[in-house]
């Protein structure tokens, strides 16, 4: 049985949590493969809004097992808060949530290093969520990190203290004033560790490969977006993990030939949180309208998202590097009421017209070239079938499909899990 993969194709915030929630009834296992609490996956159903940061988005489904893979970095404090928020739903967490022993831990000093590094950059800051993600991945690649499996070792506190001591020395090198009370931070951290240790720790690569042999259905859940990938994103304004399809293999221990369908999620327009280039960004009333109607604020940071027209050059790039087989378009309802819509279909890059995503998309190098399409005025939020969608929206969908050469199978017309239209 192949493992299906779901990931974002823009700069994150595409709506992955909702779609994982919608699809979970088709799967036995939901496995998160990278990122950490810098992610914010929002699920809305039965009149309630839920935001998950580390726990996979299938947690509310009775029959799905949720796995936090080895490619994820876990902040025990934030993880405990997520568990506390789930307590009122009477979920059998110990049966439904499994943690990879190879997943790395975010220490309190990782967050301090993140804050110090970002502050020291001044105007050149990259827009970090300040969750300690970057420093944790740096320790991972530097072979200094602590992993979940270390908590089963007798000397884990010694390892913690050695790494914390190293971090405190590193903090002294930053010429910034970061105020903190380490004892207070550690009290909260060790309390959260006690909670984490009550959950099942597994050799996730063994568990998942056995599940494949047993013909279990598995959906790999990505975080952030492809344009934030450490290799193929808009570096250095990226995250610290592999957000593309390749990350599912390294983040779960699954071979490439075990990947089946690759579901790519994108918004009907484009957004970005934090710093970094954004060719189609709008600074006019259209951008303001998208932000207001779409409630464009980061689920993790609360920061307002920058909004702009759909960038098909960037979308096709993300489709190609991920091998996307099916597309899912989110927030179509936000565009209702626009008389005309623009989509970027090429770039003017250093004086030359190009149709590919170049090395550098800073505004000094790139000017978007647009194609104008008709908008629609109908309210989509109550529509339930594809044939009821406005003609202009159907033409918008076809234009995108023809450009990126991949079918759009799902169209989201609202935030609730019921506001999801499947196209045959």
FENVEN-V735941 format. One record per residue. N is the residue number from 1. RES is the residue in three letters. PHI is phi in whole degrees, 0 to 359 (NA if undefined). PSI is psi in radians with two decimals (NA if undefined). NEAR is the number of other ideal C-beta (glycine too) atoms within 10 Angstrom. Layout:
n = [N:N]
res = [RES:RES]
phi = [PHI:PHI]
psi = [PSI:PSI]
near = [NEAR:NEAR]
//
This chain:
n = [1:2:3:4:5:6:7:8:9:10:11:12:13:14:15:16:17:18:19:20:21:22:23:24:25:26:27:28:29:30:31:32:33:34:35:36:37:38:39:40:41:42:43:44:45:46:47:48:49:50:51:52:53:54:55:56:57:58:59:60:61:62:63:64:65:66:67:68:69:70:71:72:73:74:75:76:77:78:79:80:81:82:83:84:85:86:87:88:89:90:91:92:93:94:95:96:97:98:99:100:101:102:103:104:105:106:107:108:109:110:111:112:113:114:115:116:117:118:119:120:121:122:123:124:125:126:127:128:129:130:131:132:133:134:135:136:137:138:139:140:141:142:143:144:145:146:147:148:149:150:151:152:153:154:155:156:157:158:159:160:161:162:163:164:165:166:167:168:169:170:171:172:173:174:175:176:177:178:179:180:181:182:183:184:185:186:187:188:189:190:191:192:193:194:195:196:197:198:199:200:201:202:203:204:205:206:207:208:209:210:211:212:213:214:215:216:217:218:219:220:221:222:223:224:225:226:227:228:229:230:231:232:233:234:235:236:237:238:239:240:241:242:243:244:245:246:247:248:249:250:251:252:253:254:255:256:257:258:259:260:261:262:263:264:265:266:267:268:269:270:271:272:273:274:275:276:277:278:279:280:281:282:283:284:285:286:287:288:289:290:291:292:293:294:295:296:297:298:299:300:301:302:303:304:305:306:307:308:309:310:311:312:313:314:315:316:317:318:319:320:321:322:323:324:325:326:327:328:329:330:331:332:333:334:335:336:337:338:339:340:341:342:343:344:345:346:347:348:349:350:351:352:353:354:355:356:357:358:359:360:361:362:363:364:365:366:367:368:369:370:371:372:373:374:375:376:377:378:379:380:381:382:383:384:385:386:387:388:389:390:391:392:393:394:395:396:397:398:399:400:401:402:403:404:405:406:407:408:409:410:411:412:413:414:415:416:417:418:419:420:421:422:423:424]
res = [UNK:UNK:UNK:UNK:UNK:UNK:UNK:UNK:UNK:UNK:UNK:UNK:UNK:UNK:UNK:UNK:UNK:UNK:UNK:UNK:UNK:UNK:UNK:UNK:UNK:UNK:UNK:UNK:UNK:UNK:UNK:UNK:UNK:UNK:UNK:UNK:UNK:UNK:UNK:UNK:UNK:UNK:UNK:UNK:UNK:UNK:UNK:UNK:UNK:UNK:UNK:UNK:UNK:UNK:UNK:UNK:UNK:UNK:UNK:UNK:UNK:UNK:UNK:UNK:UNK:UNK:UNK:UNK:UNK:UNK:UNK:UNK:UNK:UNK:UNK:UNK:UNK:UNK:UNK:UNK:UNK:UNK:UNK:UNK:UNK:UNK:UNK:UNK:UNK:UNK:UNK:UNK:UNK:UNK:UNK:UNK:UNK:UNK:UNK:UNK:UNK:UNK:UNK:UNK:UNK:UNK:UNK:UNK:UNK:UNK:UNK:UNK:UNK:UNK:UNK:UNK:UNK:UNK:UNK:UNK:UNK:UNK:UNK:UNK:UNK:UNK:UNK:UNK:UNK:UNK:UNK:UNK:UNK:UNK:UNK:UNK:UNK:UNK:UNK:UNK:UNK:UNK:UNK:UNK:UNK:UNK:UNK:UNK:UNK:UNK:UNK:UNK:UNK:UNK:UNK:UNK:UNK:UNK:UNK:UNK:UNK:UNK:UNK:UNK:UNK:UNK:UNK:UNK:UNK:UNK:UNK:UNK:UNK:UNK:UNK:UNK:UNK:UNK:UNK:UNK:UNK:UNK:UNK:UNK:UNK:UNK:UNK:UNK:UNK:UNK:UNK:UNK:UNK:UNK:UNK:UNK:UNK:UNK:UNK:UNK:UNK:UNK:UNK:UNK:UNK:UNK:UNK:UNK:UNK:UNK:UNK:UNK:UNK:UNK:UNK:UNK:UNK:UNK:UNK:UNK:UNK:UNK:UNK:UNK:UNK:UNK:UNK:UNK:UNK:UNK:UNK:UNK:UNK:UNK:UNK:UNK:UNK:UNK:UNK:UNK:UNK:UNK:UNK:UNK:UNK:UNK:UNK:UNK:UNK:UNK:UNK:UNK:UNK:UNK:UNK:UNK:UNK:UNK:UNK:UNK:UNK:UNK:UNK:UNK:UNK:UNK:UNK:UNK:UNK:UNK:UNK:UNK:UNK:UNK:UNK:UNK:UNK:UNK:UNK:UNK:UNK:UNK:UNK:UNK:UNK:UNK:UNK:UNK:UNK:UNK:UNK:UNK:UNK:UNK:UNK:UNK:UNK:UNK:UNK:UNK:UNK:UNK:UNK:UNK:UNK:UNK:UNK:UNK:UNK:UNK:UNK:UNK:UNK:UNK:UNK:UNK:UNK:UNK:UNK:UNK:UNK:UNK:UNK:UNK:UNK:UNK:UNK:UNK:UNK:UNK:UNK:UNK:UNK:UNK:UNK:UNK:UNK:UNK:UNK:UNK:UNK:UNK:UNK:UNK:UNK:UNK:UNK:UNK:UNK:UNK:UNK:UNK:UNK:UNK:UNK:UNK:UNK:UNK:UNK:UNK:UNK:UNK:UNK:UNK:UNK:UNK:UNK:UNK:UNK:UNK:UNK:UNK:UNK:UNK:UNK:UNK:UNK:UNK:UNK:UNK:UNK:UNK:UNK:UNK:UNK:UNK:UNK:UNK:UNK:UNK:UNK:UNK:UNK:UNK:UNK:UNK:UNK:UNK:UNK:UNK:UNK:UNK:UNK:UNK:UNK:UNK:UNK:UNK:UNK:UNK:UNK:UNK:UNK:UNK:UNK:UNK:UNK:UNK:UNK:UNK:UNK:UNK:UNK:UNK]
phi = [NA:283:264:273:231:235:210:272:249:240:262:83:62:280:112:298:301:299:290:300:300:295:275:303:300:269:230:274:225:248:235:281:245:197:78:205:286:286:274:219:261:262:237:231:199:52:79:241:251:234:241:253:248:236:290:302:281:265:296:274:269:301:261:265:267:249:243:266:282:293:280:272:250:244:265:304:294:293:299:297:296:298:297:299:292:273:303:290:267:54:277:276:302:294:267:257:229:239:243:292:295:269:291:273:260:269:270:306:288:297:293:294:298:299:295:294:296:292:296:295:287:61:293:271:300:264:88:301:282:62:265:83:296:302:300:291:293:295:294:298:288:275:63:243:288:258:243:304:298:297:293:272:268:296:260:296:290:296:294:299:295:295:289:296:299:297:297:296:294:294:301:294:281:278:273:222:257:254:274:201:242:299:299:295:297:289:300:294:295:293:296:291:299:300:292:301:292:279:272:290:263:227:278:297:294:291:302:288:290:294:296:299:297:276:65:286:269:230:243:272:254:267:234:56:212:299:280:252:298:298:262:251:273:276:303:269:274:223:269:255:230:270:269:274:303:301:296:292:289:284:271:229:79:252:290:304:284:263:277:258:286:242:270:251:251:213:276:292:227:232:226:209:254:83:277:121:293:204:304:262:300:252:242:245:293:295:295:296:294:303:296:290:292:277:50:276:227:301:292:264:261:78:288:295:271:284:237:196:293:296:255:284:296:293:295:295:302:294:299:292:286:258:66:297:251:217:251:228:259:255:59:299:296:295:274:300:104:283:292:231:238:244:229:280:245:194:240:262:247:51:88:245:279:229:243:243:278:275:301:229:245:299:299:293:254:235:236:288:248:253:247:262:233:287:266:225:251:294:282:273:295:256:283:233:229:295:286:268:295:304:302:295:292:297:290:299:298:296:300:295:301:296:288:268:64:218:286:267:264:229:237:269:241:170:285:287:300:285:271:224:252:263:255:276]
psi = [2.22:2.72:2.16:2.67:2.36:2.23:2.87:2.58:0.02:-2.41:0.67:3.12:0.47:-0.34:0.48:-0.70:-0.77:-0.80:-0.65:-0.77:-0.74:-0.69:-0.29:-0.55:-0.29:-0.02:2.63:-0.57:2.33:2.17:2.00:2.32:-0.15:3.07:-2.98:-2.57:0.12:-0.21:2.66:1.74:2.03:2.26:2.34:2.12:2.69:0.58:0.14:2.54:2.28:2.34:2.08:2.47:-0.69:-0.62:2.32:2.68:0.06:0.16:-0.44:-0.09:2.28:-0.68:0.02:2.36:2.35:2.23:2.24:1.93:3.04:-0.38:-0.10:2.58:2.33:2.20:1.90:-0.59:-0.85:-0.66:-0.74:-0.70:-0.67:-0.77:-0.71:-0.69:-0.43:-0.23:-0.66:-0.20:0.02:0.76:2.54:1.36:-0.72:-0.42:-0.39:-0.22:2.07:2.46:2.27:2.33:-0.38:-0.03:2.43:2.65:2.42:2.09:2.80:-0.66:-0.37:-0.72:-0.64:-0.74:-0.69:-0.82:-0.74:-0.75:-0.78:-0.70:-0.71:-0.43:-0.38:-2.25:-0.29:0.19:2.65:-0.08:0.59:2.60:-0.10:0.54:0.06:0.21:-0.93:-0.91:-0.57:-0.77:-0.55:-0.72:-0.60:-0.90:-0.42:0.02:0.64:-0.13:2.85:2.43:2.84:-0.71:-0.42:-0.44:-0.27:-0.10:2.57:-0.52:0.41:-0.57:-0.56:-0.72:-0.69:-0.83:-0.65:-0.73:-0.66:-0.72:-0.72:-0.76:-0.69:-0.64:-0.67:-0.67:-0.58:-0.36:-0.35:2.28:0.99:2.76:1.73:1.97:2.31:2.73:1.70:-0.68:-0.72:-0.75:-0.70:-0.59:-0.80:-0.70:-0.86:-0.57:-0.71:-0.60:-0.71:-0.66:-0.80:-0.69:-0.21:-0.23:2.74:2.18:2.37:2.77:1.57:-0.60:-0.62:-0.81:-0.82:-0.67:-0.57:-0.68:-0.67:-0.77:-0.56:0.14:0.46:2.58:2.31:2.33:2.11:2.20:2.12:2.90:2.93:-2.54:2.85:-0.54:0.02:0.14:2.47:-0.51:-0.78:0.08:-3.00:1.18:2.41:0.11:1.16:3.08:-3.08:0.24:3.03:1.83:-0.08:3.13:-0.58:-0.53:-0.44:-0.59:-0.86:-0.45:-0.12:-0.24:0.57:2.33:2.61:-0.60:0.02:-0.07:2.28:-1.88:2.50:1.89:2.13:2.24:2.38:2.72:2.73:-0.22:-2.87:2.47:2.81:2.41:2.43:-2.83:2.98:2.74:2.62:1.52:-0.66:0.26:2.44:2.41:0.32:-2.90:-0.45:-0.78:-0.70:-0.68:-0.78:-0.79:-0.73:-0.88:-0.67:-0.01:0.93:1.46:2.42:2.30:-0.42:-0.81:-0.38:0.02:2.52:2.44:2.46:2.45:2.63:3.06:2.79:2.28:1.76:-0.44:-0.84:-0.68:-0.76:-0.66:-0.83:-0.66:-0.76:-0.80:-0.27:-0.24:0.72:2.36:-0.41:2.46:2.64:2.09:2.17:2.76:0.61:-0.56:-0.46:-0.49:-0.08:2.31:-0.23:2.19:-0.75:2.54:2.57:2.52:2.42:2.14:-0.12:2.95:2.61:1.87:1.94:0.75:-0.09:2.45:2.16:2.76:0.19:2.86:1.99:3.07:-0.70:2.20:0.42:2.66:-0.43:-0.43:-0.47:2.32:2.18:2.50:2.21:2.66:2.35:2.36:2.80:2.50:-3.05:2.69:-0.23:2.55:2.08:-0.26:-0.34:0.00:2.52:-0.19:2.67:-0.59:-0.15:-0.15:2.51:2.59:-0.71:-0.64:-0.71:-0.63:-0.64:-0.78:-0.81:-0.67:-0.76:-0.82:-0.77:-0.63:-0.83:-0.19:0.65:2.41:2.53:1.96:-0.43:2.38:2.11:2.29:0.34:2.94:-0.42:2.62:-0.46:-0.34:1.01:2.12:2.23:2.28:2.33:NA]
near = [14:13:26:20:29:22:28:28:28:25:27:28:26:26:21:25:24:25:25:29:25:21:21:24:11:10:21:17:22:26:31:30:32:30:28:32:25:28:30:20:25:18:22:18:15:8:6:9:11:19:15:27:22:25:24:30:29:29:24:20:18:9:10:21:21:25:28:25:28:23:30:28:29:24:26:24:20:20:25:18:15:18:20:10:13:18:9:7:11:7:17:8:17:10:9:22:22:21:26:29:16:20:24:22:27:28:24:24:25:28:23:24:23:21:21:23:20:18:15:14:14:8:5:9:14:16:14:22:22:16:24:27:25:24:27:25:23:15:23:19:9:9:6:13:21:21:21:25:18:16:20:11:11:6:10:17:13:10:16:21:12:13:18:20:11:13:21:13:9:15:17:8:8:15:8:13:7:13:6:14:9:14:7:10:17:17:12:13:21:14:12:19:20:11:15:18:14:9:16:12:18:18:15:27:16:10:20:25:17:11:19:17:9:9:8:16:17:23:25:33:29:31:32:28:26:31:29:28:24:18:12:19:21:20:14:11:19:21:26:22:28:23:33:27:21:17:27:31:20:15:27:27:21:24:10:10:8:17:19:14:15:21:24:28:27:29:27:23:27:28:25:25:23:18:17:20:16:23:22:23:17:19:10:7:8:17:19:12:16:25:18:11:16:21:11:22:14:17:17:18:17:9:13:12:21:22:26:21:23:26:27:24:25:25:27:21:19:26:22:14:17:25:16:27:17:17:24:26:26:26:25:26:23:24:23:17:13:19:9:10:22:20:23:22:17:16:23:13:20:12:7:8:10:14:13:11:22:14:7:12:21:11:11:9:16:21:15:23:16:16:13:10:17:14:17:21:10:16:13:22:13:11:20:10:9:17:8:12:20:18:10:19:26:15:13:24:20:11:17:22:15:8:18:22:10:19:14:20:17:19:25:26:25:19:20:16:17:12:20:20:19:11:19:5]
//
